[in-house]
């Protein structure tokens, strides 16, 4: 009898074609079980990721983030606030929030920044509110910071974030990248090149270190 019942039950399932038939069968199954089926996800949603990308100036952080946004949905690039002048081709609110030093220091006083640092004479900092807003919506967060910022974020976020450190293939390759940007004076170029090895030393033992030539191939 049990086998005959399963065969008959299978026939009834095959006969269900309309939404009303499906609803009726669902209610019948719930009545048989004496309880309703839960609509909660069987697998809880994963927590949003926080990805911190750092590296020397000119190594290609912006290019990596641009590519990441092209190939992956559900991420938010946190726009950094900076007191440095806007470069040709940059857009306020997209590349950076460009503010005066006075405005930046007011943000510091109001505790609006997750971290901030004085980098080559200009301030840079990560606004907190953007992170709160987009993590609450389930977005993964991407932060672009200098090596000082990465060190500060490591002390704040610890193992809750993924740290990626980008390096050029060689010192010569880094110099060529900086020259191609056409944004550096000779003095600032030499400073950036001189500090690049130190940046690598303090990047952190658990950072994922990527060569510039590997970056796009991995995305």
N, C-alpha and C positions, 0 to 999 in steps of 0.2 A: 504493500500500500504506500509506503514511504516513497519508493521509486516512482510510482504512478503520480503521486502528488507533485514531486519535483518536475516531472515532465509537463504536467498540466500548468504548473506555475510558470515554467519557461515559456509556454505558449502564450500565457496571459501577458508576460513581459514583452514579447514580440508584437503583441497586438496594440501596445501603447504607442500611439503616434502623435496625438495632439497634446498641447500643454495642459488642457483640462484633464485629460486622461492621466497625465503624469502627476498632476496635483492630487487627483483622487487616489491614485496608487500610493503616493507619499503619505497622505492622511491615513490610509488604511494600514500602512506599515507602522506608522506612529501609534495607531490604536492597538495594533497587535503587540507592540513593545511596551505600551503603557507610558511612553514618554516621547517628547518631541526631539527631532534631530537638531543638533547645535549648528548654528551658522558661524561660529567662531572658526578662524583659520586653524587647520590641523597642525601647521608649523608656524610658530610665532615669528613675526617679522624680525629680521636681523637689525641690530642697532646700526645707525649710520656710522660710516668710517670717517676718520679725520686723517687726511694725508698731508704731510708737511714736506714741501719741496724746497730745497735750498741748494746753494752752490755759489761759486765765485761769479762776479759780474761778467756777463758776456758768454756764459757757458751754455745758454739755451733754455733757461727756465720757462720763459714766455712761450717758446716754440713747443715745448712739451705740454704745457697747460692748454695751448690752443688745440693741439692734436687730441688731447684727452677729451676735451669738450666736443670735438667732432665725432669721436667714436663711441662715446658713452653718454647715456641719458642719466638723469637723476643725480647730477653732481652740481655743486655750487662753488664757483671760484670766489673766495672772499677778496674783495677789493681793498687793498691796503691804503691807508692814509699816509701821505708824505708831504714834507715841507719843501722838497726839491722842485725846481722849475719843470714845467711840462716840456717834454721833448717833441720835436716834429713828428706828427702822425699819431701821437697819444691822445686819448679822449678821457676827459674828466668823468669819473664815475664808472668807467669801463676798465681802464688800465690801472689807474690810481684815483684816489680822492686827493686832489691837489689843494693844499691849505697853506696858510702862512704859518710861520713858527709860533706866532702868538695864538693862533687858532689851535694848533697842535697841542701846545702846552695847556690850553684850556680843556682839551679832551682828556689829557692826563689827569688834571685836577678833578675832573668829573668821573674819573675811574671808568672811562668808556672803552679802554683798550685792554685787550688780553695780554699783549706784550708790546713793547716799543724799544727803540734803540736809536742812538745817534750814529749814523753811518756816513763816513766821508763828509762830515759837516752838515748833513741833513737828517731830519727825523723821519723814521718810518714806524708804523704801528698797525696792529690788527684790531679792527673794531669788534667788540663783543656781540653787539646786537645782531649783526648779520648771521653770526654762527648760531645764536639762539633761534632766530626766525626760521632758518632753513633746516636745521636739525630737527626742529619740531614738526616739520613737514616731511621728514624722512629722507632728506637729501644727504648724500655724502659730501663732506667738506674738503676743499683743497686750499691749502695755504701756501703762498709763495713768500718766503722770507730769506733774509741774509743769514749768514752763519751765526751771528750773535742772536738773532731772533729764534733760530732753530734750537740753540742751546737753552734759551729761556723757556721755550715751549716744551722742551724735553723735561725740564724740572717741574713744569706745571702739569703736563699731560701724561708723562711717564709712558707706560706700555699701552695706554689707551689710544695712541696715535701711531701711524706708520710714517717713518722718517726716511725720505729719499734724498740722497746727496748726489748731485750731478757734477762730473769733472770733465775737463777737456782731455783730449787724447794726449796732449803734450803742452809744454809751456809755449812753444811756437804756435800751436793751433789756437791757444787762448789769446795770444797777442793778435793774431790775424782776425779772430772774431771781434775783439775790441776795436781794432782799426776799422773793420767793416761797419760797425755801428755808427761811426763818425760822431760820437757824442763825448769823446774823451779828449782832454788835453794830454800832452806828453807826461806831465807830472802825475795826473790821476791814473793814466794808463800804467805807469811804472809802479805806483802804489798798489793797484789792483793785482798786478802780476806778482809782486813781491809777497802779498798776503795770501795768495792762493794756496801754497803748500801748507801754511799754518791752518787755513780753513779745513783742509783735508784731515790734518792731525786732530782737530777738535770736533770733527763731524759726529763722533760717537761710535762706539764699537758695534752697536746694533743697527746702524743706518744701512739701508740698501744703497750701495754705491754703484752708479751707472756711468759709463763712459758716454760722451756726447754722441759718438757714432752708433751706440746701441740704443739710444733713447727711442727713436721713432720706430725701430724694428720691433720693440717690445710692446708697442701700443696698437 
